[in-house]
């Protein structure tokens, strides 16, 4: 073990992590775009609907297990800050074990899981059949996809953001190239798109293991007593379960939002879909800063560096607010033009313009929602984050219920209230948690 070294926190440290994370986030949506475009070129609406349905299922399913990246990142950063270099490899190996067990469980349960999920989706017979074909192939990528979450968290947790970015870009590029080749050249249809996803996750995992081997102190060998340390395993289980519940609540909000938009009619659903793209763009930047918060706060937490932790919090939130204001101004100035580019339907354009003010408002409360998420993950204040997310979900539902007479405007008000609640509740709780973590001597 090496003695902890105080980390000087500045904007450079923030963007050394946030910058690559932002770029990686920007490449991720290209997978869905290429898959949809490639299948769309086959001129078969059933296949297109199938890949769209299956993609939504995997987005939510894999998102639910995003705790593998977040907890690995936090524990790695804390071990690094504490100077526990030998613990770093154990954290990676524990992550791989959990990823493998969860992935194996999903594969074993694929038939009942598919039956439940596709029944809930309620697609037509042809679309459901196509989606099941995609599902039954891509589900085999689960252990590899989850292991890649662990690799990403482990690298970013050590502030090795550039190799993490490179791996993400490689996975996405392989996916895109394989999809184009299998679907458009070899005419394998929706199965080809699923095989492309499986192939990209496999190659990404193999490359990730090679990269991790380079940074693992003493290789991957970990004594069994260290690997299965009961106290660390129980802490890992507690943090992961809390983050999973928190993520499930977050997913519930967006699924509820989509479902209510769909019930309001095709035009409203389409307008909300267009506007959601604006939210995704702002999320790319804010999530990059959240990654920086996770690493810097985790590292200073592990080093018991109160000032460094406080500086990390302040810088991440300050830079996030700056980005949010710029994004909000750009949405206000160019939002209408972007809406016109994204849809040719005049009815959808009109509806989207009506709700554009909500999009202009969203980035500012989003700063505190994303920023404090990163801070809480870095400090592994997972139980508090879980409870506050559940409270935010309740505020979202209560706001929607109270304003449902306003129709889609009420739905958007509820979403903004959810953003405000997430950041506001965590911000209000932060001083007490900080004081308990770093008591004054």
Secondary structure, DSSP 8 states (H G I E B T S, - for coil): ----------HHHHHHHHHHHHHHHHHHHHHHHHHHHHHHTTT-HHHHHHHHHHHHHHHHHHHHTTHHHHHHHHHHHHHHHHT-HHHHHHHHHHHHHHHHHHHHHHHHTHHHHHHHHHHHHT--HHHHHHHHHHHHHHGGGHHHHHHHHHHHHHHHHTT-HHHHHHHHHHHHHHHHHHHIIIIIIS--HHHHHHHHHHHHHHHHHHHHHHHHHHHSTT-S---HHHHT-HHHHHHHHHHHHHHHHHHHHHHHHHHHHHHHHHHT-HHHHHHHHHHHHHHHHHHHHHHHHHHHHHHHHHHHHHTT-HHHHHHHHHHHHHHHHHHHHHHHHHHHHHHHHHHHHH---HHHHHHHHHHHHHHHHHHHHHHHHHHHHHHHHHTT-HHHHHHHHHHHHHHHHHHHHHHGGGTHHHHHHHHHHHHHHHHHHHHHHHHHHHHHHS---
